[in-house]
Amino acid sequence: MQQRLDYRKASPDAFKALLHVEHQVHRSGLEEPLLELVKMRASQLNGCAWCLDMHSKDARAAGESEQRLHLLAAWHDAPCYSARERAALAWTEALTLVATHPVSDEIYAQARQHFDEKALVDLTLAIIAINGWNRLNVAFRTAVGDYVSPHVEPGS
């Protein structure tokens, strides 16, 4: 597929606004490995190849195992995720699919068992941000494959 437009160049201020949200997510105190799983799961649901490429590379560079990355689409049945990660992934799915499925009290209660109020708001903002990035990249068919994680040493 051919890229439709480069949204970063077309509207630098819009790009900077979403980037500002992303920076806030990373200052929130949520664990980076958890954030990468959440970003990948939302990107799987939204079919965003660009974000899957980016976040799989970042997750691997940060030490995430191949097994956990490969099993993410079937996390419900995979034993390798913690209870906190499962709560975050369930919350991610609920918010990403909110247009067709309401966020249940059960999923909220599960999330609250593992995240205090601030952390749950921060997690929600992370999900909002990745869904925004997904929609930009899917809508404008951002070219996939050239992303290089800043966490990888040159030549490795």
N, C-alpha and C positions, 0 to 999 in steps of 0.2 A: 504494500500500500504506500501511496505517496503522501507525504506530509501536506496537510492543507494550508497551515500557516504556523508561524513561530509566535506563539502568544506572548513570549517574553519580550520580543521586539515590537509586536503590534501594540501592546499596552504595558509598558514597563511599570507604571504605577500599580496596575492590578497585580502584576507578578510580585512586586515588592510588598503589597499588602498581604498576600497569602504567605509569602516568605516570612514576614513578621510574625504571623500566626505560628508558622513552623518553628521559628526561633523560641517563641513562648513555650511551645510544647516541649522542646528540648531543655528548657530551663526549669521545667515543672518539678523535676525530681523523680519522675517515673523512670524505671530501668530501661536503658537503651535496648537490650535484647527483647524485652516485652514490647516496646514500641515497634521494633522491626517486625515481630510476629503479627501485631495488629495491622500494620501497614500492608504487609503481604496478604493477610486474609481479606481485608477490604478490597485490595487490588485484584485478588482472585475472583471475588464476587462481582466486581465491576468489569472484569475482562480488560484490565489495564496492563498491557505488556510492558510499557515503558517503566511503570512503577514496580512491576514484578522484577524486571531486570535490575533496576537500581537497588531495591531493598533486599533482594537475594544476595547481590554482591556485597552490600554493606553488612548484612547479617553474617555471611561467611567470613568476611574480613575481621569482624568482631569476635569470631570464634564459634558461631552457631554451627551445629552439626548438620551434615547433609541429610541425615535421617529425619531430623525434626523439620527441616525445610520441605522434604519430599512428602512427609505425612501431614503437613498443615491442612491441606484440603479435606482431609478425613480426621481432623483432630478429635472429633467426638469419640472415635473408636481407637485412637492411639494412646497408649499409656505413658508416653514420654513427656507430657505437659503437666505442669504443676496445677494445683487447684486455683491458684491466683491467675495463671495463664489461661486456664479454661474459662474462668469468670470473665476475663478481658476479651477472650475470643467470642464468647456468647454475646457480650455487650456490643462488640464490634459488628457481629452479624445482625443483631437486632436493630442497631442504628442505621446500618448500611441498607437494610431492607425495610426500613420504617414505612415506606410508601405502600407496601403491600401486606405488612405484618405489624400489628401494634407491638410496642415494647411491653412485655408481660411483667406482672408483679413478681413472678418467680425469677425471671432473669435479673430484674432490678435487685431483688433480695440477695441473689447469689453474688452480684457485683458488690453490694454493700458489705457482704461478709469479708471481702478482701481489699476493699478500697474505702478510705474515709471520704468525707464529703469533698474535700479539696482534690484528692486524688481522682475521685470519680468525675469531677468536673474537668480536670486536666486530661483524663483518658478520653472523655467525650470530645474535648477540643481536638485531641489527636485524631480521632475518628472523623470529625468534621473536616479537618485539614486534609487527610489522605483522600477522603471522598471528593474534595474540591480538586486536588491534584489529578485524581483519576478522571474526573469529568473533563478537565482541560486537555489532558493527554489523549483520551479516547476521542473526544469531539474533533480535535485538530490533528489527529493521527501523528503524534510526535514520533519521529524516527527512533527506532529501538536498536540497542546493541552497543552503542558507543560509550555508554556510561562507564567511568572508572571510579571506583570507590576511593575517597580521600584517605581511607584507613589502610590502604595497601601501599607497601613500600615500592617505589619504582624498581622495575626489573624483577619483581617477585611473581 
